[in-house]
Amino acid sequence: MKYLRNSKTPILQLSHLSIKFLILYKDLGKHTDLGGFLKKLLIPFVTSFIFCTVTDIDGNVYETILIGEQLWMAENLKVTRYRDGSQIPTGYSQTDWSNLSTGAYRVYNNDNSNANIYGYMYNWFAVDNVYDNGNDASLCPNGWHVSTTEDWRNLINFLGDNAGGKLKATSDLWDEPNEGATNESGFTGLPGGLSGGWADESQYGAIGSNGFFWSSVGNRYMLRNDETNVHESSINSAHYYNYGCSVRCVKDVGCSDPGACNYDPNSGSDELNCEYAEENFN
C-alpha cells in the first residue's frame, strides 16, 4: 500500500509512469497547440495509465480516473458513515423513506450484491448534510467532494460528442442497445437505477437501463442505455429530494508541485494540499 505524506488525507496511489505522463499531458495541452489533438487522441491512453485509489471512512477502496483536469471516483460511493464517523441511517419502509428530511441510503432491492456492483443510493438530504453540518459531515473522503454541477458540465464539455457513451461501461449490466458505449473516459458508468421518492411509488426501478447521479446542489445527471448524451434535471416534484441516486466524488483542487499525484500547474495551493505516492515502488 502506498500512503500519503499527509496522514489525514485518504490513501491515493499513482505510479511514477502515471505522474510523468499526466504532467506531460497537462503541460502540452495547455502550452502548445496540440491541446485539441491530445484531447481526442489521448483519452483512452490516459485511462490506461491511471492507477489511483482512494479509501473512504468505512475502508472501501475506490478506483479513480483523471478526466481532463478532474480526478473522479471511477466507482459509485458505498459508504455508510459521514466523514465525521456518524452513521447514515438505512432500512426505511417506502412510506417512511418518502417522508424523510434527513440523510439516508438504500441498497437496490435490499440485495447487498447490488451494493458491491452499483454502490448505495442516497437521498438528497445525505448529499446536503455537508451544507447543514460542515465539511466533516460530507459523504466523501477528506479532500474530496460530491460532484458539483460545474464538475459535471466540465466533464461533459471535455468529452464532447457522445459524452454519455464515453462515460458508460461496456458491461453487459447495461440493457441493449447500450447506445454509443465505449467507456473511453474510464468513468465506468453503470445502470444502477434509482429509488422512488413517493410513498405509493415502486421502491426501486430502472436498473439495467439508467444510471442516476446526484450533484452537490441537487441536480441529477442520468445516463441511458438507449442514448449517447447525458441528461441533466433539476427539482421537478414535491418528493424530488427523496429519490435515491448514486453519488460520485471528485478530488478537491490540486497542488503546484509537479511531483504530486494531484499536480495542477494552475494551482496556487501549498504543500498541505499535495498528495504523493510512496517513493519506493516495487
Backbone bond lengths (Angstrom), bond angles and torsions (degrees), N, CA, C in turn:
res aa  C-N    CA-C-N  psi(-1)  N-CA   C-N-CA  omega(-1)  CA-C   N-CA-C  phi
1 M - - - 1.457 - - 1.518 109.93 -
2 K 1.315 116.94 139.88 1.454 122.08 -179.30 1.522 108.92 -107.50
3 Y 1.335 117.22 119.59 1.448 120.91 -174.38 1.520 111.21 -104.07
4 L 1.305 115.67 156.38 1.446 121.93 178.44 1.517 111.05 -81.69
5 R 1.319 115.68 154.02 1.452 119.55 174.85 1.524 111.03 -62.91
6 N 1.311 116.57 -38.32 1.458 120.76 178.53 1.521 107.90 -86.59
7 S 1.327 117.10 106.56 1.451 120.95 -172.70 1.518 112.93 -67.59
8 K 1.336 118.61 -14.46 1.450 121.27 179.58 1.517 112.09 -83.24
9 T 1.307 116.35 -10.58 1.455 120.75 -177.44 1.520 109.39 -94.95
10 P 1.363 118.73 139.17 1.458 120.43 -179.13 1.522 111.87 -58.47
11 I 1.317 115.28 159.34 1.454 121.98 -179.06 1.519 109.99 -62.24
12 L 1.315 116.19 133.07 1.463 121.86 176.65 1.516 107.11 -139.71
13 Q 1.324 117.30 126.61 1.446 121.09 -177.24 1.518 110.02 -117.16
14 L 1.332 115.39 143.23 1.458 120.21 178.90 1.511 107.74 -156.15
15 S 1.318 117.14 132.65 1.450 119.92 179.15 1.520 110.77 -74.44
16 H 1.348 116.85 157.30 1.462 120.74 176.49 1.514 110.89 -58.53
17 L 1.338 116.71 -39.35 1.452 120.75 179.83 1.531 109.81 -61.10
18 S 1.350 116.33 -41.38 1.458 120.14 -179.74 1.512 111.27 -63.45
19 I 1.345 116.90 -45.79 1.457 120.95 -178.59 1.519 110.03 -58.49
20 K 1.335 116.77 -49.37 1.454 120.33 -177.93 1.518 111.27 -63.33
21 F 1.335 116.18 -39.07 1.454 119.45 -179.81 1.523 111.35 -66.46
22 L 1.344 116.29 -43.36 1.454 119.34 -177.68 1.516 111.29 -65.54
23 I 1.321 117.13 -38.30 1.465 120.36 177.07 1.523 109.85 -62.15
24 L 1.334 116.46 -45.69 1.459 120.95 178.84 1.519 110.55 -61.45
25 Y 1.341 115.93 -45.43 1.463 121.36 -178.30 1.526 110.93 -60.46
26 K 1.336 116.37 -47.89 1.462 119.64 -178.65 1.522 111.53 -66.14
27 D 1.342 116.70 -44.48 1.459 120.12 -177.30 1.524 111.27 -63.94
28 L 1.328 116.78 -44.80 1.459 119.65 179.85 1.520 110.83 -65.28
29 G 1.342 115.65 -42.01 1.451 119.90 -177.70 1.516 112.67 -65.03
30 K 1.336 117.29 -29.20 1.457 120.49 -176.32 1.519 112.76 -93.45
31 H 1.321 117.26 -32.72 1.454 119.92 -167.75 1.524 114.49 -112.21
32 T 1.336 117.18 4.13 1.455 119.52 175.14 1.519 108.63 -135.56
33 D 1.319 116.04 170.20 1.460 119.45 178.66 1.526 111.49 -83.83
34 L 1.344 116.89 12.06 1.457 120.42 176.27 1.517 112.10 -83.60
35 G 1.343 117.07 -2.71 1.451 120.29 -174.33 1.517 113.92 -53.28
36 G 1.335 117.49 -50.24 1.449 120.62 -179.10 1.513 112.58 -63.67
37 F 1.349 115.47 -40.29 1.458 120.12 178.45 1.525 110.64 -63.10
38 L 1.343 115.68 -45.22 1.467 119.90 -179.81 1.513 111.48 -62.70
39 K 1.321 116.46 -40.55 1.454 120.71 -178.94 1.522 111.19 -56.78
40 K 1.345 117.24 -41.84 1.457 121.08 -178.83 1.522 112.29 -77.80
41 L 1.328 115.77 -35.84 1.454 119.97 -171.46 1.513 113.81 -86.76
42 L 1.331 117.37 -34.59 1.452 120.10 -164.91 1.511 116.01 -103.78
43 I 1.332 118.87 1.74 1.467 118.56 177.07 1.525 111.19 -57.86
44 P 1.370 119.71 -47.32 1.467 118.14 177.09 1.522 111.60 -64.52
45 F 1.344 117.86 -33.91 1.454 121.84 -178.20 1.518 110.90 -67.56
46 V 1.359 115.56 -41.72 1.461 119.49 176.35 1.518 109.73 -60.38
47 T 1.338 116.33 -45.33 1.451 120.80 -179.37 1.522 111.06 -56.75
48 S 1.311 118.00 -37.75 1.452 121.99 -176.49 1.520 113.22 -69.93
49 F 1.329 117.63 -21.30 1.458 119.63 -172.09 1.524 114.53 -113.66
50 I 1.333 118.15 10.48 1.442 120.40 178.02 1.522 109.73 -94.32
51 F 1.330 116.86 126.18 1.454 120.98 -179.18 1.529 110.28 -131.96
52 C 1.323 116.86 47.81 1.460 121.28 -177.92 1.523 110.34 -97.01
53 T 1.328 115.81 149.39 1.458 120.96 169.15 1.511 108.91 -136.56
54 V 1.318 115.75 158.25 1.458 122.07 173.32 1.527 106.97 -136.42
55 T 1.322 116.51 147.07 1.459 122.48 -175.15 1.523 110.17 -117.33
56 D 1.347 116.65 132.50 1.465 119.52 179.84 1.530 110.72 -88.96
57 I 1.313 117.11 -179.16 1.458 122.75 -174.61 1.529 112.56 -65.99
58 D 1.345 117.32 -22.46 1.460 121.45 177.16 1.522 112.67 -85.61
59 G 1.335 117.60 -6.46 1.454 121.27 -177.71 1.511 114.05 92.34
60 N 1.338 118.31 4.35 1.461 120.54 175.19 1.524 109.46 -70.82
61 V 1.321 116.48 134.36 1.455 122.03 -178.21 1.527 108.62 -106.66
62 Y 1.332 116.06 128.90 1.457 121.95 -176.62 1.520 110.76 -116.02
63 E 1.322 116.73 136.45 1.454 120.93 168.20 1.525 108.64 -68.11
64 T 1.323 116.55 149.31 1.461 120.37 175.93 1.521 108.81 -128.04
65 I 1.334 115.10 163.64 1.457 119.86 -178.06 1.522 109.57 -146.63
66 L 1.321 116.53 133.04 1.455 121.40 174.75 1.517 108.82 -84.44
67 I 1.343 116.78 121.19 1.457 122.26 177.68 1.514 106.50 -124.25
68 G 1.310 116.61 112.56 1.451 119.70 -171.01 1.513 109.01 65.42
69 E 1.327 116.93 -119.72 1.457 120.93 178.26 1.524 111.59 -111.86
70 Q 1.334 116.51 15.00 1.464 120.92 -178.70 1.521 109.75 -111.14
71 L 1.324 115.63 134.67 1.459 120.82 174.47 1.520 107.81 -99.54
72 W 1.327 116.15 111.40 1.461 123.53 -177.15 1.518 111.04 -105.32
73 M 1.330 116.88 150.87 1.453 119.26 161.91 1.520 107.76 -65.51
74 A 1.324 115.84 137.10 1.460 120.46 177.79 1.528 111.22 -96.35
75 E 1.313 116.51 14.05 1.460 123.53 177.84 1.520 108.62 -141.47
76 N 1.345 115.42 156.18 1.456 120.06 177.60 1.523 110.63 -75.82
77 L 1.319 115.20 147.17 1.460 121.51 -178.44 1.529 110.85 -66.23
78 K 1.333 116.74 142.60 1.469 121.25 175.74 1.528 110.44 -141.94
79 V 1.316 115.37 46.39 1.455 120.99 -178.95 1.530 109.60 -93.17
80 T 1.336 116.67 146.45 1.464 121.78 -178.68 1.521 112.31 -108.77
81 R 1.342 116.23 -0.58 1.464 120.37 179.59 1.522 109.38 -134.40
82 Y 1.334 114.76 149.93 1.462 119.34 171.65 1.521 109.27 -72.81
83 R 1.304 115.64 168.97 1.468 121.07 -177.05 1.529 112.24 -56.99
84 D 1.331 117.47 -30.48 1.468 120.82 -179.45 1.518 113.03 -80.74
85 G 1.337 117.48 0.81 1.456 121.81 177.44 1.515 114.59 95.20
86 S 1.323 118.43 -8.85 1.466 120.19 -179.89 1.529 110.45 -73.16
87 Q 1.322 115.28 144.36 1.454 121.57 -175.76 1.522 111.78 -72.85
88 I 1.331 115.53 144.46 1.457 121.83 170.91 1.522 106.78 -95.94
89 P 1.321 118.96 118.59 1.464 120.44 -175.45 1.526 112.97 -63.68
90 T 1.323 115.25 156.14 1.460 121.81 176.81 1.526 108.09 -153.52
91 G 1.339 117.04 179.45 1.456 121.06 175.28 1.512 115.22 87.65
92 Y 1.325 118.26 18.77 1.460 121.48 -177.79 1.530 111.82 -81.32
93 S 1.341 115.70 148.78 1.458 120.29 167.99 1.524 108.72 -68.96
94 Q 1.332 116.64 166.91 1.461 119.13 -179.49 1.527 111.06 -62.87
95 T 1.316 117.30 -39.90 1.466 119.93 179.34 1.520 111.31 -63.03
96 D 1.320 116.49 -46.75 1.470 120.19 179.93 1.522 111.14 -65.08
97 W 1.333 116.10 -41.75 1.465 120.77 179.08 1.529 110.98 -58.95
98 S 1.319 116.28 -41.51 1.471 120.40 -176.31 1.519 112.34 -69.27
99 N 1.336 117.44 -18.38 1.462 120.97 -178.39 1.526 113.33 -102.70
100 L 1.320 117.43 5.11 1.463 120.42 -178.05 1.524 111.78 -69.51
101 S 1.314 115.06 148.35 1.473 121.29 169.44 1.525 109.29 -130.74
102 T 1.321 115.82 18.72 1.462 123.23 176.21 1.523 108.79 -131.70
103 G 1.326 116.31 165.40 1.455 121.16 -173.47 1.516 114.00 -66.48
104 A 1.336 115.67 146.11 1.458 121.93 177.23 1.526 108.44 -161.71
105 Y 1.330 115.57 164.63 1.460 119.61 176.05 1.521 109.63 -137.76
106 R 1.325 115.08 164.71 1.457 122.97 179.10 1.522 110.02 -140.75
107 V 1.328 113.99 161.20 1.460 122.38 171.19 1.528 106.96 -112.42
108 Y 1.312 116.46 132.84 1.465 120.00 -177.89 1.528 109.83 -56.15
109 N 1.344 115.37 126.21 1.470 123.25 -179.02 1.530 112.78 57.75
110 N 1.325 117.42 20.11 1.467 121.56 -178.69 1.528 111.89 54.56
111 D 1.305 115.47 31.07 1.470 122.31 -177.10 1.524 108.48 -112.28
112 N 1.333 116.82 111.11 1.463 120.65 -175.80 1.522 112.90 -62.97
113 S 1.331 117.89 -22.18 1.463 118.90 177.03 1.530 110.05 -65.65
114 N 1.326 117.41 -28.97 1.462 120.47 175.36 1.522 111.09 -69.36
115 A 1.332 116.73 -35.98 1.467 120.01 178.21 1.519 110.61 -62.62
116 N 1.325 117.32 -37.47 1.465 120.52 -179.78 1.518 112.01 -64.91
117 I 1.326 116.84 -27.00 1.458 121.28 -178.81 1.531 111.31 -94.86
118 Y 1.332 116.44 -49.98 1.462 121.95 -169.07 1.528 113.81 -104.72
119 G 1.324 118.01 -5.70 1.444 120.03 -173.78 1.521 111.20 75.82
120 Y 1.332 116.50 -168.47 1.458 121.54 179.36 1.520 110.63 -96.99
121 M 1.334 114.54 161.11 1.464 121.61 173.72 1.523 107.50 -106.55
122 Y 1.324 115.60 125.81 1.463 121.87 -177.27 1.522 109.69 -111.19
123 N 1.346 115.65 143.15 1.460 116.70 170.55 1.526 108.91 -77.21
124 W 1.335 115.69 169.49 1.460 119.86 -176.58 1.523 111.82 -62.28
125 F 1.327 116.72 -31.69 1.460 120.06 -174.90 1.532 111.20 -66.65
126 A 1.319 117.41 -27.43 1.473 120.13 174.76 1.518 110.39 -69.64
127 V 1.332 116.95 -38.46 1.462 121.40 176.41 1.527 109.98 -66.50
128 D 1.328 115.64 -41.45 1.462 122.23 -174.94 1.526 112.74 -76.41
129 N 1.318 117.59 -10.82 1.465 121.59 -176.35 1.528 112.46 -55.34
130 V 1.323 116.90 -33.86 1.463 121.18 -179.50 1.529 111.26 -63.97
131 Y 1.326 116.26 -33.70 1.464 119.33 -179.08 1.528 111.84 -77.20
132 D 1.334 115.83 -26.82 1.459 119.78 178.72 1.525 112.61 -83.52
133 N 1.343 116.57 -30.95 1.465 119.88 -169.56 1.528 114.68 -127.92
134 G 1.332 118.64 8.38 1.450 121.10 175.70 1.517 113.77 94.00
135 N 1.346 116.22 170.64 1.463 122.40 -173.26 1.516 113.62 -57.64
136 D 1.338 117.16 -34.16 1.458 119.46 -177.80 1.522 112.35 -69.01
137 A 1.308 117.71 -10.54 1.458 121.87 179.24 1.524 111.82 -97.26
138 S 1.318 117.41 13.80 1.461 121.74 -179.01 1.527 111.76 -71.59
139 L 1.331 115.85 153.13 1.464 121.10 171.33 1.522 111.59 -71.02
140 C 1.323 117.10 -29.95 1.463 121.60 -170.11 1.527 111.39 -89.41
141 P 1.329 117.18 156.59 1.465 120.85 176.34 1.522 111.88 -60.51
142 N 1.312 115.90 161.47 1.461 121.52 177.61 1.529 109.86 -56.02
143 G 1.331 116.35 133.35 1.456 120.29 -178.51 1.517 113.89 88.45
144 W 1.336 116.57 1.61 1.460 122.12 179.88 1.523 108.92 -128.87
145 H 1.331 116.97 160.85 1.462 121.15 179.06 1.520 109.54 -142.31
146 V 1.331 115.95 155.37 1.467 119.78 172.68 1.525 108.57 -60.62
147 S 1.307 116.47 133.85 1.465 121.30 -175.98 1.522 111.11 -52.94
148 T 1.316 115.16 132.76 1.457 121.71 -179.08 1.524 110.26 -90.33
149 T 1.332 115.28 169.37 1.470 119.63 173.22 1.525 109.97 -59.40
150 E 1.330 116.40 -40.73 1.464 119.96 178.47 1.522 111.07 -62.86
151 D 1.348 116.76 -40.74 1.463 120.00 177.01 1.525 110.68 -58.18
152 W 1.331 116.70 -46.98 1.459 120.68 -178.18 1.528 111.44 -65.29
153 R 1.316 116.28 -42.87 1.464 118.31 -178.53 1.523 111.46 -68.17
154 N 1.333 116.82 -37.77 1.466 119.81 175.19 1.520 110.67 -63.60
155 L 1.313 116.55 -40.69 1.461 121.51 178.75 1.524 110.61 -61.16
156 I 1.321 116.25 -48.76 1.468 121.02 -177.92 1.526 110.70 -64.17
157 N 1.328 116.53 -42.84 1.466 120.17 179.66 1.524 111.50 -65.21
158 F 1.324 116.53 -38.97 1.459 119.72 179.22 1.528 111.64 -63.14
159 L 1.334 116.12 -40.97 1.466 119.94 -176.38 1.524 112.00 -76.59
160 G 1.344 117.23 -27.76 1.453 120.00 175.70 1.520 113.63 70.49
161 D 1.339 116.10 -140.86 1.463 121.24 -178.07 1.522 110.47 -57.05
162 N 1.334 115.19 143.01 1.463 121.69 178.89 1.530 111.39 59.93
163 A 1.338 117.04 35.83 1.467 120.23 -178.60 1.526 111.41 -57.60
164 G 1.326 116.63 -42.65 1.461 119.44 179.53 1.511 112.45 -62.32
165 G 1.345 115.98 -42.12 1.468 119.96 178.25 1.515 111.92 -63.24
166 K 1.315 116.50 -38.14 1.463 120.91 -179.84 1.527 112.09 -69.94
167 L 1.347 116.48 -20.33 1.454 120.96 179.49 1.526 112.62 -92.08
168 K 1.324 117.33 -20.42 1.471 120.74 -174.36 1.524 111.65 -84.93
169 A 1.324 114.98 137.10 1.461 120.43 172.99 1.525 109.41 -64.38
170 T 1.315 116.14 152.00 1.465 120.49 177.07 1.523 111.01 -88.75
171 S 1.300 117.37 9.14 1.457 124.10 -177.63 1.520 112.32 -62.30
172 D 1.358 115.67 151.15 1.463 119.61 175.95 1.525 112.06 -76.53
173 L 1.342 117.25 6.23 1.460 120.01 170.16 1.529 110.39 -65.62
174 W 1.332 116.34 -25.92 1.457 121.09 175.48 1.530 109.80 -78.43
175 D 1.332 115.97 136.51 1.463 120.51 172.56 1.526 109.53 -66.69
176 E 1.321 115.83 153.92 1.463 120.78 173.41 1.527 109.59 -60.81
177 P 1.347 120.70 144.02 1.462 125.01 8.08 1.537 113.99 -95.99
178 N 1.330 118.68 -0.02 1.471 121.97 -174.09 1.532 109.77 46.07
179 E 1.289 113.48 58.32 1.464 123.29 -171.36 1.531 112.50 -54.81
180 G 1.329 116.17 124.67 1.456 122.70 172.37 1.515 115.77 71.70
181 A 1.331 118.47 6.29 1.469 120.60 -173.56 1.525 112.15 -67.04
182 T 1.339 115.87 124.86 1.460 121.88 175.33 1.525 111.83 -130.66
183 N 1.329 117.00 -24.29 1.466 123.74 -174.23 1.524 112.18 52.56
184 E 1.312 117.93 28.72 1.458 119.03 -178.09 1.524 112.46 -68.09
185 S 1.332 117.03 -14.77 1.468 120.10 175.43 1.514 112.02 -77.66
186 G 1.338 117.32 -22.59 1.459 121.57 -174.54 1.516 113.47 83.92
187 F 1.325 118.14 3.96 1.466 122.44 -178.79 1.523 112.24 -65.62
188 T 1.341 116.53 -33.60 1.463 123.55 177.21 1.523 111.55 57.04
189 G 1.342 115.54 54.06 1.456 120.48 177.66 1.520 111.24 -70.63
190 L 1.334 115.53 130.84 1.462 121.67 -177.64 1.528 110.96 -116.12
191 P 1.338 116.82 155.66 1.463 121.19 -177.40 1.520 111.48 -87.04
192 G 1.323 116.52 71.74 1.465 120.89 -174.29 1.513 114.89 -79.08
193 G 1.362 117.66 -3.79 1.450 120.34 179.12 1.517 111.96 71.03
194 L 1.333 115.18 -160.03 1.465 120.17 178.49 1.514 109.94 -151.89
195 S 1.332 114.77 168.66 1.456 121.59 176.44 1.522 108.71 -107.02
196 G 1.313 116.70 134.60 1.455 121.39 -177.40 1.515 113.39 -63.75
197 G 1.340 115.68 151.53 1.457 120.80 -177.25 1.515 115.02 -103.99
198 W 1.329 117.16 -9.56 1.459 121.04 -177.04 1.521 110.49 -104.82
199 A 1.329 116.86 153.38 1.470 121.44 -178.19 1.522 111.95 -63.37
200 D 1.343 117.07 -36.58 1.463 121.00 -177.33 1.523 112.66 -96.44
201 E 1.326 116.76 15.36 1.460 121.89 -178.90 1.527 109.93 -100.27
202 S 1.323 116.47 154.71 1.458 119.60 175.91 1.520 110.20 -57.37
203 Q 1.318 115.65 141.01 1.457 119.19 179.61 1.518 111.76 -60.71
204 Y 1.327 116.55 -38.71 1.460 120.61 -173.41 1.520 110.05 -139.79
205 G 1.335 115.57 150.14 1.451 119.31 177.72 1.513 112.22 -166.91
206 A 1.325 114.91 165.10 1.470 124.91 171.08 1.525 114.35 72.43
207 I 1.333 119.12 12.11 1.457 118.46 174.81 1.531 108.13 -66.00
208 G 1.316 116.04 136.67 1.451 121.12 -177.75 1.520 113.24 96.70
209 S 1.334 116.84 -29.28 1.468 119.67 -176.59 1.517 113.78 -112.14
210 N 1.323 118.23 -25.49 1.465 120.58 -174.81 1.524 111.46 -141.22
211 G 1.325 114.72 145.46 1.452 121.24 169.17 1.514 108.73 -119.97
212 F 1.339 117.55 129.96 1.463 122.60 -177.42 1.524 109.48 -117.76
213 F 1.336 116.69 136.11 1.460 121.59 -176.78 1.530 109.77 -133.70
214 W 1.339 115.98 130.18 1.463 120.01 174.44 1.522 110.50 -74.40
215 S 1.320 116.03 148.32 1.456 120.62 162.15 1.518 107.49 -103.23
216 S 1.315 116.61 168.17 1.463 120.86 -174.34 1.521 113.03 -69.09
217 V 1.325 118.13 -15.73 1.464 120.56 -179.56 1.521 112.16 -107.90
218 G 1.325 117.54 7.93 1.453 120.80 174.11 1.506 115.88 102.40
219 N 1.324 118.38 -9.41 1.463 119.38 172.44 1.528 109.16 -66.56
220 R 1.324 115.81 150.38 1.464 120.35 174.62 1.519 108.58 -114.64
221 Y 1.322 115.35 143.35 1.463 121.78 176.80 1.518 108.04 -118.14
222 M 1.318 115.94 135.41 1.462 120.82 -172.15 1.521 110.94 -127.88
223 L 1.326 114.98 135.82 1.455 123.36 169.29 1.521 107.79 -108.11
224 R 1.341 116.71 138.29 1.460 121.77 -178.14 1.524 110.23 -121.59
225 N 1.322 115.41 149.90 1.462 119.92 179.96 1.521 112.36 -69.82
226 D 1.334 117.10 -23.36 1.468 120.08 -174.37 1.523 113.09 -108.12
227 E 1.345 117.58 14.04 1.458 120.25 179.80 1.525 110.40 -139.21
228 T 1.334 115.12 161.42 1.470 119.99 -177.20 1.531 112.85 -110.61
229 N 1.329 116.80 -0.78 1.464 119.01 179.58 1.532 110.29 -104.86
230 V 1.329 116.06 177.54 1.457 122.65 179.57 1.520 107.58 -112.16
231 H 1.318 117.02 125.88 1.460 121.43 -178.85 1.521 110.24 -91.33
232 E 1.325 116.17 137.88 1.456 121.97 174.63 1.517 108.73 -115.70
233 S 1.332 117.24 132.09 1.458 120.54 177.56 1.519 109.43 -131.84
234 S 1.314 116.09 154.80 1.459 121.68 176.31 1.515 108.19 -124.26
235 I 1.317 116.93 -178.71 1.460 121.31 -173.38 1.524 111.23 -51.60
236 N 1.335 115.28 127.38 1.462 118.98 -175.80 1.528 112.62 -139.22
237 S 1.340 117.48 8.74 1.460 119.90 177.14 1.523 109.19 -161.15
238 A 1.336 114.72 164.23 1.460 119.77 -177.88 1.523 111.88 -63.00
239 H 1.318 116.92 -27.32 1.467 120.63 -177.49 1.528 111.87 -108.91
240 Y 1.314 116.42 21.52 1.467 121.50 -178.87 1.527 111.41 -51.54
241 Y 1.321 117.09 -45.61 1.460 121.12 -174.98 1.523 112.70 -75.45
242 N 1.335 116.99 -7.37 1.469 120.11 178.48 1.522 112.90 -91.44
243 Y 1.323 117.21 -3.98 1.458 118.41 174.59 1.522 109.58 -69.95
244 G 1.308 115.41 150.76 1.459 120.39 177.60 1.519 110.20 -104.92
245 C 1.330 116.67 123.81 1.466 122.06 -177.54 1.522 110.29 -131.54
246 S 1.305 115.19 166.19 1.458 121.29 176.30 1.520 110.33 -74.59
247 V 1.333 116.04 162.37 1.462 122.25 178.62 1.521 109.16 -132.52
248 R 1.332 116.01 136.30 1.458 122.76 170.39 1.530 108.50 -119.10
249 C 1.319 115.94 137.96 1.461 121.19 177.85 1.520 110.31 -101.75
250 V 1.329 115.38 152.41 1.461 123.15 179.88 1.519 108.13 -125.92
251 K 1.331 116.06 141.42 1.459 120.77 -179.48 1.514 110.62 -67.62
252 D 1.331 115.99 140.06 1.461 121.02 175.51 1.527 109.76 -63.95
253 V 1.344 116.05 172.45 1.457 122.07 -176.08 1.530 111.50 -50.83
254 G 1.322 114.97 144.85 1.459 120.77 -176.97 1.514 114.09 -79.44
255 C 1.337 116.33 -167.51 1.461 121.20 -179.45 1.528 109.83 -123.06
256 S 1.321 115.74 170.86 1.463 120.60 -171.62 1.526 113.63 -92.92
257 D 1.319 117.96 3.35 1.464 121.25 -179.45 1.531 109.46 -86.95
258 P 1.351 119.26 117.37 1.472 120.97 -178.78 1.521 113.60 -61.28
259 G 1.331 118.05 -17.88 1.458 120.13 179.80 1.510 114.16 -86.06
260 A 1.328 117.85 -2.51 1.461 121.49 -176.67 1.521 111.44 -88.35
261 C 1.327 115.66 153.44 1.463 120.12 177.39 1.518 111.71 -62.69
262 N 1.327 115.94 -35.72 1.463 120.35 -177.53 1.526 111.40 -102.89
263 Y 1.316 116.12 38.39 1.467 122.29 178.46 1.519 111.32 -58.82
264 D 1.319 115.57 132.85 1.455 122.41 175.13 1.523 107.50 -138.92
265 P 1.341 118.57 111.20 1.462 120.91 -176.10 1.527 113.47 -62.02
266 N 1.332 117.05 -17.94 1.464 120.28 178.91 1.523 113.25 -94.82
267 S 1.329 116.30 -1.41 1.450 119.53 -175.16 1.521 111.60 -82.80
268 G 1.330 115.66 143.52 1.457 120.58 173.68 1.507 111.77 -106.80
269 S 1.350 116.34 13.36 1.456 120.45 -176.11 1.519 111.28 -68.94
270 D 1.335 116.48 149.23 1.456 120.12 178.30 1.522 110.29 -87.17
271 E 1.320 116.74 -174.54 1.456 120.92 -173.26 1.521 113.65 -65.57
272 L 1.329 118.00 -19.78 1.457 120.14 -178.95 1.519 111.93 -63.35
273 N 1.323 117.28 -20.59 1.453 120.65 -179.83 1.526 112.16 -102.76
274 C 1.322 118.01 2.29 1.460 121.76 -177.65 1.528 110.53 -86.72
275 E 1.325 114.84 145.84 1.457 121.16 179.74 1.526 109.06 -125.47
276 Y 1.317 115.25 137.84 1.462 120.60 -173.54 1.516 111.35 -129.68
277 A 1.309 115.06 139.02 1.453 119.91 170.81 1.525 109.17 -75.38
278 E 1.316 116.17 157.74 1.450 120.10 177.72 1.519 109.16 -60.69
279 E 1.318 116.85 140.99 1.455 120.40 -173.78 1.522 113.11 -74.66
280 N 1.323 117.14 -25.68 1.454 121.20 -177.11 1.514 109.19 -98.00
281 F 1.318 117.10 105.27 1.451 121.22 -179.29 1.518 110.02 -105.25
282 N 1.321 115.79 140.50 1.473 120.64 178.91 1.527 109.30 -100.97
